[in-house]
């Protein structure tokens, strides 16, 4: 089915993009990679009259790293650009693995990290990694600019805390604690392109005193389980803390049954992947 008709707008600055979005309101959509947007348009789920293409805005195409501030990922930076970054691979392992798990190499040439989170799917693979790294989302509008902690960005299924007329400029990810190791484990129906049945991001640092866990596809939004962090702060035998952490995760989530998996299956795979991720990062035996 062909795409519905629309007007193509190509701003050269963030302010121009924000002005266009304010002018056209609900009739406009921001267009970067388009891997979700164009599918929805082709299926007539949405029919915007205007597409505002931000790929020509130079500052939104930048991926940079600062030893004090961490990495800055512009809204038009593709997933393959993230994957090709040595800094992301070496210091932000959970995010690098998450980017690798999304779609296939061809789609990752177009798909963006910012698009992945703005789509606001509970199964968004990049979201758990951003949650454990305390990322922030920078947005702009005619009213000015503001920063949203990623913990507050997701508000429901396909809903974010973005206000009308706001354009995401970038995602900032602070440097993780010194010596931190991160991972993202995804369970899908196939080894190829698929949405997560369960996704688990984990980070460990400071000899196991700092541990973070966040998940996708098991709650109405991607979710970080802060109870896990309290468990590891208090100390004790590692295996016992992992057991407690797994229980805390299972108590926090509320998965649904859908075409990709039943609630009970998701609960089981959450337990398996959480234990596997923590055991690997903390250097103990696990399945």
C-alpha positions as CSV (number, residue, x, y, z in Angstrom):
1,X,0.0,0.0,0.0
2,X,1.4,3.4,-0.9
3,X,2.0,6.1,1.7
4,X,-0.7,8.7,2.1
5,X,0.2,12.1,0.7
6,X,2.1,14.6,2.9
7,X,4.2,17.7,2.7
8,X,7.9,17.2,3.3
9,X,9.6,19.9,5.4
10,X,13.4,20.1,5.9
11,X,14.5,22.5,8.6
12,X,18.1,23.4,9.0
13,X,18.1,24.3,12.7
14,X,16.5,22.8,15.9
15,X,14.6,26.1,16.4
16,X,13.2,25.9,12.9
17,X,12.0,22.4,13.5
18,X,10.4,23.4,16.8
19,X,8.7,26.4,15.0
20,X,7.3,24.1,12.3
21,X,6.0,21.6,14.9
22,X,4.3,24.4,16.8
23,X,2.8,25.8,13.6
24,X,1.4,22.5,12.3
25,X,0.6,20.8,15.7
26,X,-1.0,17.3,15.5
27,X,-0.9,17.4,11.7
28,X,3.0,17.1,11.8
29,X,5.4,14.4,12.8
30,X,9.2,14.5,13.3
31,X,11.0,12.3,10.8
32,X,14.5,10.9,11.4
33,X,14.9,7.2,10.6
34,X,11.3,6.6,9.9
35,X,11.4,2.9,10.6
36,X,8.4,3.0,12.8
37,X,6.7,6.1,11.5
38,X,6.5,5.0,7.8
39,X,5.1,1.6,8.8
40,X,2.3,3.4,10.8
41,X,1.6,5.7,7.9
42,X,1.5,2.9,5.3
43,X,-1.0,1.0,7.5
44,X,-3.0,4.2,7.9
45,X,-2.7,4.2,11.7
46,X,-1.6,7.8,11.4
47,X,-1.9,10.2,8.5
48,X,0.2,13.3,9.1
49,X,0.0,16.1,6.6
50,X,3.6,17.2,7.3
51,X,6.8,15.3,7.9
52,X,9.5,17.4,9.5
53,X,12.8,15.8,8.5
54,X,15.5,16.5,11.1
55,X,18.4,14.6,9.5
56,X,19.7,17.8,7.8
57,X,20.2,19.5,11.2
58,X,24.0,19.2,11.8
59,X,24.0,19.2,15.6
60,X,21.4,16.4,15.7
61,X,23.8,14.1,13.7
62,X,26.6,14.3,16.3
63,X,27.8,11.5,18.5
64,X,30.4,12.8,21.0
65,X,32.1,11.8,24.2
66,X,33.4,13.9,27.0
67,X,35.5,12.5,29.9
68,X,33.5,14.5,32.4
69,X,30.0,14.5,30.9
70,X,29.8,11.2,29.1
71,X,28.3,10.6,25.7
72,X,25.8,12.8,23.8
73,X,23.7,11.1,21.1
74,X,22.0,13.4,18.7
75,X,18.4,12.7,17.7
76,X,19.5,11.8,14.1
77,X,22.4,9.4,15.1
78,X,21.7,5.9,13.8
79,X,22.0,2.7,15.7
80,X,24.8,1.6,13.5
81,X,26.7,4.7,14.4
82,X,26.4,3.8,18.0
83,X,27.6,0.2,17.3
84,X,30.6,1.5,15.4
85,X,31.7,3.7,18.3
86,X,34.6,2.3,20.3
87,X,33.7,4.4,23.3
88,X,30.1,3.0,23.4
89,X,31.4,-0.6,23.0
90,X,34.1,-0.3,25.6
91,X,32.4,1.8,28.3
92,X,28.7,1.5,27.7
93,X,28.4,-2.2,27.1
94,X,24.7,-2.6,27.9
95,X,23.8,0.2,25.4
96,X,26.1,-1.3,22.8
97,X,24.5,-4.7,23.1
98,X,21.0,-3.3,23.1
99,X,21.7,-1.4,19.9
100,X,23.0,-4.6,18.3
101,X,19.8,-6.4,19.3
102,X,17.5,-4.1,17.4
103,X,16.2,-5.1,14.0
104,X,18.9,-5.9,11.4
105,X,22.0,-4.1,10.0
106,X,20.0,-2.6,7.1
107,X,17.3,-1.1,9.3
108,X,20.0,0.1,11.8
109,X,21.4,2.2,9.1
110,X,18.3,4.3,9.3
111,X,16.8,3.6,12.8
112,X,17.8,6.0,15.6
113,X,18.2,5.6,19.3
114,X,16.0,8.6,19.9
115,X,13.3,7.2,17.6
116,X,13.4,3.9,19.6
117,X,12.6,5.7,22.8
118,X,10.1,8.2,21.4
119,X,8.1,5.3,20.0
120,X,7.7,4.5,23.7
121,X,7.1,0.7,23.3
122,X,7.4,-1.2,26.5
123,X,9.6,-3.6,24.5
124,X,12.1,-0.8,23.5
125,X,15.5,-2.5,23.7
126,X,17.5,0.7,24.2
127,X,15.4,1.9,27.1
128,X,16.6,-0.5,29.9
129,X,20.3,0.4,29.1
130,X,19.5,4.1,29.2
131,X,17.8,3.6,32.5
132,X,20.7,1.8,34.2
133,X,23.1,4.6,32.9
134,X,20.9,7.4,34.3
135,X,20.5,9.0,30.9
136,X,18.7,12.3,30.3
137,X,16.7,13.5,27.3
138,X,17.3,17.0,26.0
139,X,14.3,18.6,24.3
140,X,13.5,21.9,22.7
141,X,10.4,23.9,21.7
142,X,9.3,27.4,21.0
143,X,9.0,27.8,24.8
144,X,12.7,27.0,25.3
145,X,14.7,23.9,26.3
146,X,14.5,21.4,29.2
147,X,16.0,18.1,30.3
148,X,14.0,15.0,31.2
149,X,15.6,12.2,33.2
150,X,14.9,9.0,31.3
151,X,13.3,7.6,34.4
152,X,10.5,10.2,33.9
153,X,10.4,10.0,30.1
154,X,8.2,6.9,29.7
155,X,4.7,7.4,31.1
156,X,2.7,4.5,29.5
157,X,2.3,2.3,26.5
158,X,3.3,4.5,23.5
159,X,3.3,7.6,25.7
160,X,6.1,9.9,26.9
161,X,6.4,13.0,29.0
162,X,7.1,15.1,25.9
163,X,4.8,18.1,25.7
164,X,3.1,19.3,22.5
165,X,5.5,21.1,20.3
166,X,8.7,19.6,21.8
167,X,11.5,18.1,19.7
168,X,14.1,15.8,21.2
169,X,17.5,17.1,20.5
170,X,19.7,14.5,22.1
171,X,20.2,11.8,24.8
172,X,23.0,12.4,27.3
173,X,24.4,9.4,29.0
174,X,26.8,10.1,31.9
175,X,30.0,8.0,32.3
176,X,29.2,4.9,34.4
177,X,31.1,4.4,37.7
178,X,34.7,3.6,37.3
179,X,35.3,-0.1,36.4
180,X,31.6,-0.7,35.7
181,X,30.5,-3.5,33.5
182,X,27.2,-3.6,31.7
183,X,25.2,-6.1,29.7
184,X,21.9,-6.4,27.9
185,X,20.2,-9.8,27.4
186,X,17.3,-10.2,25.1
187,X,14.9,-13.1,24.7
188,X,12.9,-13.2,21.5
189,X,11.0,-15.8,19.5
190,X,13.8,-16.0,16.9
191,X,17.5,-15.3,16.7
192,X,16.8,-12.7,14.0
193,X,14.8,-9.5,13.9
194,X,12.1,-9.6,16.6
195,X,10.7,-7.6,19.5
196,X,11.8,-8.7,23.0
197,X,9.7,-11.2,24.9
198,X,11.9,-10.1,27.8
199,X,14.9,-7.7,27.9
200,X,17.2,-7.3,30.9
201,X,20.0,-4.6,31.2
202,X,22.3,-4.9,34.2
203,X,25.3,-2.9,35.5
204,X,27.8,-3.8,38.2
205,X,30.6,-1.8,39.7
206,X,32.6,-1.2,42.9
207,X,33.1,-5.0,43.6
208,X,29.4,-5.6,43.5
209,X,28.3,-2.8,45.8
210,X,26.8,-0.9,42.9
211,X,24.3,-3.0,40.9
212,X,21.5,-1.8,38.7
213,X,18.8,-3.7,36.7
214,X,16.2,-2.5,34.2
215,X,13.9,-4.4,32.0
216,X,11.7,-4.2,28.9
217,X,8.6,-6.0,27.8
218,X,7.4,-6.9,31.3
219,X,5.6,-3.7,32.4
220,X,3.6,-0.9,30.9
221,X,6.8,1.0,30.5
222,X,10.5,0.0,30.5
223,X,11.3,-0.2,34.2
224,X,14.3,0.1,36.5
225,X,14.1,-1.9,39.7
226,X,15.6,0.3,42.4
227,X,15.0,-2.4,45.1
228,X,17.9,-4.3,43.5
229,X,20.3,-1.5,44.3
230,X,19.4,-1.5,47.9
231,X,20.0,-5.2,48.2
232,X,23.6,-4.9,46.9
233,X,24.4,-1.8,49.0
234,X,23.9,-3.7,52.2
235,X,26.5,-6.4,51.4
236,X,26.4,-10.2,52.1
237,X,27.2,-13.3,50.1
238,X,26.9,-12.7,46.3
239,X,24.7,-15.7,45.5
240,X,22.3,-14.7,48.3
241,X,22.1,-11.2,47.0
242,X,21.4,-12.4,43.5
243,X,18.6,-14.6,44.8
244,X,17.1,-11.5,46.6
245,X,17.6,-9.4,43.5
246,X,15.7,-11.9,41.3
247,X,12.8,-11.9,43.8
248,X,12.7,-8.1,43.9
249,X,12.6,-8.0,40.1
250,X,9.8,-10.5,39.9
251,X,7.8,-8.6,42.5
252,X,8.2,-5.4,40.6
253,X,7.1,-6.4,37.1
254,X,3.7,-7.1,35.7
255,X,3.9,-8.7,32.3
256,X,1.0,-9.3,30.0
257,X,0.2,-12.2,27.7
258,X,0.3,-11.5,24.0
259,X,1.3,-13.1,20.7
260,X,5.0,-13.2,21.6
261,X,4.6,-14.9,25.0
262,X,2.4,-15.6,28.0
263,X,2.6,-13.9,31.3
264,X,4.0,-17.0,33.0
265,X,6.6,-17.5,30.3
266,X,7.7,-13.9,30.6
267,X,8.0,-14.3,34.4
268,X,10.1,-17.4,33.9
269,X,12.4,-15.8,31.4
270,X,12.8,-12.7,33.5
271,X,14.1,-14.9,36.3
272,X,16.5,-16.7,33.9
273,X,17.9,-13.6,32.3
274,X,18.2,-11.5,35.4
275,X,20.1,-14.3,37.2
276,X,22.2,-14.9,34.1
277,X,23.1,-11.2,33.7
278,X,24.0,-10.7,37.4
279,X,25.9,-13.9,37.7
280,X,28.0,-13.0,34.6
281,X,28.7,-9.4,35.8
282,X,29.5,-10.4,39.4
283,X,31.7,-13.4,38.4
284,X,29.7,-16.3,40.0
285,X,28.2,-19.4,38.6
286,X,24.8,-19.2,36.9
287,X,22.8,-21.0,34.2
